[in-house]
Amino acid sequence: MKALLTACMMTFIAGPVLANKVYVSNEKGNTVTVLDSESWEVLTEFPAGNRPRGITISPDGKLLYVCASDDDTVRVFDAESYEELYTLPSGPDPELFILHPSGNPLYIANEDDNLVTVVDTEKHTVLAEVPVGVEPEGMAISPDTRFVINTSETTNMAHFIDTGDYKIKHNILVDQRPRYATYTDDGKTLFVTSEIGGTVSVIDIAEDGTPELTRKIGFEVPGVLPEWLQPVGAKVTSDGKTLFVALGPANRVAVVNAETYEVEDYIITGQRVWQLGFTPDQRYLITTNGNSNDVTIIDVAARKAIKSVQVGQQPWGVVVAPN
């Protein structure tokens, strides 16, 4: 009996990894494609408004939020049935957003009006409009939720917005056309990608929250023109050791040692790699490739692309349902 119980327990422990749903926003196709993270098969594709770009999911995995940029709204879908439930006020041309870890509020970059709009996801009301630099895009939130970060593409700054009073407390000048920002899980480092500048800015965060630009990471690939090395999306592993950076028309993801800041490898992807998303266990990294209309699946441990999957027209954003 004891042996049988032990065998059952071992079977449970060694059981198959549960699949997660992967949601990909297709900017030109006006749809969201849904994939299975175990088989990597397309499950379905559904309409998501005009020019869907930023995409995220609620902490409980029940609600899918999509920036319908040309509709000037955020569309909210049931993550299982794909039914549109309601819309949220977003300000004009919402592009990227970040959801508070609690699920409320939602912080939205409005590219056309140089604002960050803060929306109550439960009451469906605007809490604040924060003036920022010209063409805001990238959004991040510090792990302690004290600051929301916005990057302004034309002002070339990372703005640190206090989540308590919605005032900008710090501005950090980075390289040209910053597109994305992401923190390490311990909150000690913020990475900001600059598409035209061709760099990733490393911003150290002091204990009191004060940011300081300490270095910039550059990229060089034999046979690839420097102007094609355009950092856009970025993700850092939960252990803070590895940073992955999408390099746009270079059709590669850079693998950066997030402790020494040395570029250790480049992984070939589809054409014009844009945004990145981890599976919850960080076993896989999914890239959206806008010009080849596919996603690339990267084995994180092996640092190797293992599969390409066709999705909709001009895939832009990606998010994976939580466990």
Secondary structure, 3 states (H helix, E strand, C coil): CHHHHHHHHHHHHCCCCCCCEEEEEECCCCEEEEEECCCCCEEEEEECCCCEEEEEECCCCCEEEEEEHHHCEEEEEECCCCCEEEEEECCCCEEEEEECCCCCCEEEEECCCCEEEEEECCCCEEEEEEECCCCEEEEEECCCCCEEEEEECCCCEEEEEECCCCCEEEEEECCCCEEEEEECCCCCEEEEEECCCCEEEEEEECCCCCEEEEEEECCCCCCCCHHHCCCCCEEECCCCCEEEEECECCCEEEEEECCCCCEEEEEECCCCEEEEEECCCCCEEEEEECCCCEEEEEECCCCEEEEEEECCCCEEEEEECCC
